[in-house]
Amino acid sequence: MLAVGSRYEVVGDIGEGGMGAVYRAVDRLTGQLVALKQLTRSPDEPDLNQDTITTQNLALAREFQILAALRHPHIVSVLDYGFTTDEARLPFFTMELLRRPATLVNYGRDRTVDERIDLIAQTLLALMYLHRHSIVHHDLKPGNVLVDQTGTVKLLDFGLSKPVGGQTSAGTLAYMAPELLMGGRSTEASDLYAIGVMAYELFAGERPIIADTVEELIRRVITKMPDYDLLAVTVGHGVAGVIERLLSKDPAGRYQNAAEVIEALRRATGRELPLETSATRESFLAAAPFIGRESEVLLLSHTLDRIRKGFQPHGAWGSLWLIGGESGVGKTRLVREMRTRALVEGITVLEGSAVEGGGLPYQIWREPMRKLCLLADLSDEDAAVLKRLVPDIDTLLRRRVPELPDISDEMAWAHLVATIARVLHQTSEPMLLILEDIHWAGRGLDVLNIVSELIAYRPMMILATYRTEEAPDLPDEFPRAHSITLDRFTDEEVEALVTAMLGGSTPQMLDLLRRETEGNPLFVVEAVRALAEEAGGLTAIDPTPPVLSVGGIRAMLRRRLDRVPPAARPLLKLSALLGRDIDRSLLEAGAKVLDLGPVDIDWWQVACSSAAVLEFHEGVARFAHDQLRATVIDGLTEAEHLSLIHI
């Protein structure tokens, strides 16, 4: 198997494009299959100039950054970004692997008219979300709109995506709008034109404009009208009329947004095509654009740049940053933004989180050390010490790790602390270490204290988050650390967040949300979610709601938990006590002890994520917010709590 970086192994080909290839790969850290997209350098192109290489690298990095900021059921999810470990240092990123995918046209070829309309509607739902984020895909074509074996549409290949109004001459000619071929700017309307081309092809069996040469194709796209009578034979004049408007030569003559197209298809077919599903609603709520925090991002980005450049002859450059704030204020969102920036800059990212109640001793260091096992050259002695924290270290290192001699627990933990600190200190590559919820880290803070003292002259940046209401004096324990405290959103930032979720706002709605949430971003999102559930959808929310009759934020969270199927709730209660991240092996073992019967973890994760209680980060499930986990624990009866904590 071909190794890509230290974490992935290629096990098969998926396809090739202009700049790179996509492979099926195994993630050694999670054991899951992923799709891996990597730039390639052909042996026939040994003399690629540096400008071309830089342009290609930036294009792949930009594609990952765009996708990392999006989360939608009809847009492919990205997981990780890195560089090959050979001299070429080719960039790559990983994404979810689709099961037996087919292109939009191939999948729809033998389907009924209604099924094909459903495929177009799913694609339009993705565009609604994309355009709300002010992004134009700019390369919509059947090969970039795949359908998996369940009939779910997934948009992919965002390498040419631009902000609305961006200008580019790249794209696939047959699907490019006339104004783009004449040098115009990308808009939502140019994406909708591409939808029209695909819809025509899906129903008529051929593209609306066909030519033998590039020059003739460009001329015909700009001047020639397609044969809409051919289309009407298959779908009738109503749907044919919708497609005709999508293919208008004048962008002003097309529908102005994807929602208008879905409404037009509803009228033409008499079917209830949804403008919103529970899954797409969650996309607008949980994956709104990154808002505010400009000064914090600037400061942290400057520090990342310092460690990327390496040794600084006139001073230290390794540092610890404490990111404080109340629960729900956006600490995780900020560190995720920095994670994405670090990855595309070639900085290794390690992540860990603490668990309320302490969990295992030094648990906050478990995941960082698991990943470091793939990166560092560990001696047998160090590996044996780490085995206490990383039980699967034999699998990760692919060798038998010896057992430690019999020593006291206290001595074993002391060796572990020293080993973690030493292994991190020996790191020579630029590294970002993210530690979340350190107010629950317990003895894990001992390691952080030691490491923070050792990294002054190492290319390492540590971002550690904590709740100010849980540990207001925590910065006093780290006198050399830099400290940032995140405030609640300003009125302007609340307005920007609400507009991103709803597409607009009214003074009455903003007054209500500011009054009820006091600018806490999590509370704003939960309040909008509650309004949407009461109204039946985001688009149905009363723009002038008089009150928010939901009984407080904790009540809103309980309502979200109530959407979890009853069969999934026993496992949810157990997982809440085990920590925010879902450990499959611990969960399965606990289910056996509790005699819950056969447990389908995959079904359970999907059921809980569909209720917006779990989310996936780097392919691993976790509670969407720790407040949700706390709400589950608060709802346990005394008997349930006693039985669960004694597993």
Secondary structure, DSSP 8 states (H G I E B T S, - for coil): -EEETTTEEEEEEEEE-SSEEEEEEEETTT--EEEEEEE---TT-TT--HHHHHHHHHHHHHHHHHHHT--BTTB--EEEEEE-SSTT--EEEEE---SS-EEHHHHHTTS-HHHHHHHHHHHHHHHHHHHHTTEE----SGGGEEE-TTS-EEE---TT-EETT-----S-GGGS-HHHHTT----HHHHHHHHHHHHHHHHHSS-SS--SSHHHHHHHHHH----HHHHHHHHHHHHHHHHHHHT-SSGGGS-SSHHHHHHHHHHHHT----S--HHHHHHHHHT----S-HHHHHHHHHHHHHHHH---TTS---EEEEEEE-TTSSHHHHHHHHHHHHHHTT-EEEEEE--TT--STTGGGHHHHHHHHHHS---HHHHHHHTTT-TTHHHHHTS------S--HHHHHHHHHHHHHHHHHT--S-EEEEEE-GGG-TTHHHHHHHHHHHGGGSSEEEEEEEETTT-TTGGGG-TTSEEEE-----HHHHHHHHHHHHS---HHHHHHHHHHHTT-HHHHHHHHHHHHHHHTSGGGS-SS-----S-SHHHHHHHHHTTS-GGGHHHHHHHHHH-SB--HHHHHHHHHHTT--S--HHHHHHHHHHTTSEEEETTEEEESSHHHHHHHHHT--HHHHHHHHT-
